Amino acid sequence: MSVATTTIQIKVQTRDELSEIGSMADDYNSVIERLIIEHNRNRLVDHSKKVVEERKKDFVSLDDL
């Protein structure tokens, strides 16, 4: 099954930095997918920290149990 692909224009410096992030076996798509996953993880961590901070008063210390 063929996967649709597209061409995106990026600066040479961006291309060079992407190649430094990946390994020899990686193509640019794999590198970008990993960056997206990492970005989503960071968003989840940030959201979790925000929820904990907002609901801090709702938590009970383990020492108090």
BELPE-V134618 format. One record per residue. N is the residue number from 1. RES is the residue in one small letter. SS is DSSP state (hx for helix, st for strand, lp for the rest). PSI is psi in radians with two decimals (* if undefined). OMEGA is omega in radians with two decimals (none if undefined). Layout:
N;RES;SS;PSI;OMEGA + N;RES;SS;PSI;OMEGA
This chain:
1;m;lp;2.25;-3.11 + 2;s;lp;2.41;3.11 + 3;v;lp;2.28;3.12 + 4;a;lp;2.43;3.10 + 5;t;lp;2.89;3.12 + 6;t;lp;2.87;3.09 + 7;t;lp;2.29;3.06 + 8;i;lp;2.55;3.11 + 9;q;lp;2.24;3.08 + 10;i;lp;2.77;3.10 + 11;k;lp;2.68;3.12 + 12;v;hx;-0.72;3.13 + 13;q;hx;-0.72;3.11 + 14;t;hx;-0.76;3.10 + 15;r;hx;-0.76;-3.13 + 16;d;hx;-0.69;3.12 + 17;e;hx;-0.68;3.07 + 18;l;hx;-0.70;-3.13 + 19;s;hx;-0.49;3.10 + 20;e;hx;-0.50;3.14 + 21;i;hx;-0.67;-3.09 + 22;g;lp;3.01;3.04 + 23;s;lp;3.09;-3.10 + 24;m;lp;-0.53;-3.09 + 25;a;lp;-0.18;-3.08 + 26;d;lp;2.48;2.91 + 27;d;lp;3.00;-3.08 + 28;y;hx;-0.61;3.13 + 29;n;hx;-0.75;3.12 + 30;s;hx;-0.73;3.13 + 31;v;hx;-0.80;-3.13 + 32;i;hx;-0.70;3.09 + 33;e;hx;-0.74;3.12 + 34;r;hx;-0.69;3.10 + 35;l;hx;-0.69;3.10 + 36;i;hx;-0.75;3.10 + 37;i;hx;-0.79;3.13 + 38;e;hx;-0.71;3.10 + 39;h;hx;-0.78;3.14 + 40;n;hx;-0.66;3.06 + 41;r;hx;-0.78;3.13 + 42;n;hx;-0.70;3.09 + 43;r;hx;-0.71;3.12 + 44;l;hx;-0.76;3.11 + 45;v;hx;-0.79;3.12 + 46;d;hx;-0.75;3.12 + 47;h;hx;-0.75;3.14 + 48;s;hx;-0.75;3.10 + 49;k;hx;-0.72;3.14 + 50;k;hx;-0.77;3.14 + 51;v;hx;-0.78;3.13 + 52;v;hx;-0.78;-3.13 + 53;e;hx;-0.74;-3.13 + 54;e;hx;-0.53;-3.06 + 55;r;lp;0.32;-3.08 + 56;k;hx;-0.69;-3.09 + 57;k;hx;-0.35;-3.12 + 58;d;hx;-0.25;-3.12 + 59;f;lp;2.64;3.11 + 60;v;lp;2.35;3.10 + 61;s;lp;2.49;3.09 + 62;l;hx;-0.53;3.11 + 63;d;hx;-0.45;-3.12 + 64;d;hx;-0.12;-3.12 + 65;l;lp;*;none
